[in-house]
Amino acid sequence: MTTSPWPPRPIPGDTTADRPHLPMRPLWGCDTCRAEWPCPAARAALLVEYRDNLVALRVYLSALMTEADPQLSKVNKATDLYRRFISWA
């Protein structure tokens, strides 16, 4: 996992670059690239979308983290949800 603040560069021939990277519930993987959601592409898109209101982005991500917590607990995925959902924003 990258910690770069820059959006990922498109890979030539990558067909996932133009598709939205949305969460696949209840496993919370990316529906496009299958990485943990929010994947690097989703993070980049969210930062662009909410660039003028990062507080709203954090509220949105907090709501999604709250939704994901019981779902990920059912599939026994122990993870630091704060790091995954909010700390990067």
N, C-alpha and C positions, 0 to 999 in steps of 0.2 A: 504494500500500500504506500502510495506516495504522500508526502506531506507538503508538496509544492503548492504555493498559492496560485500558480498559473494553471489555466485550463489545459487539459491534455491536448497534444497535437494530433490532428487527424492522421490516420495511417492510410496510405494509398490503397485503394481497393476495399476499404473497410465499409461494409454496407450498414453498420450500426451507427455511423456518425450522424446520419440525417434523421434518425428515428428518436423519439423522446425516450428517455431512460426513466421509466416509472417503476414504483415498487410493486412487486408480485407478492400479494398477501396469500396466506399467512406466513410464508417463509421469509419475506422481506429481502428477497434477492432482486436484482435489476431484471426487469422483463426483457430487456434488450441484450445486455452483455453478460448477464448471469452473475455478476459480482455482487457483493453485499451492497444493499441499497442504504444510503445514497452512494452510488459509485462515483468515481472521479468526473465522469461526464454529467451526471445529475447534479453534482455539487457545482460544477462550472455553470450549468444552465440556471440553477437556482440563484447563484450569486449575481448573474446578469439580470435575471428577472426581478430580484429584490434589491438591486444596487442602491436604490434611493431610500430603502426602508429596511435596514438589517434587523431592526427590532421585530418587525412583522415576520421576517424570515425565521428568526429564533422562536417566535410564538408558534408559527406553523410547524416547525421541526419538533418543538416540544409536544404538540398535539399528536404528531405522528409517532414520536417515541412512546408516548403514553399508550397509544393504540398497539404498538408493536410489542411492548413488554409482555403482556399476558400471552400473546400469540407465540412469541419466541420461547417463552417458558414452557409451553406445551410441547414443543419439539426439542426441548432440552438443549437449547443453544445459549450457553452462558457467555455473555459478552458485555463489554462496557458500553452500554447504550448511550451514555452521555458523550463519550468520545466519538462514537459512530455517528450519532445524529446531530449533535449540537456544537461540539468544541471547535469544529472547523469553520463555523459560520461567523 
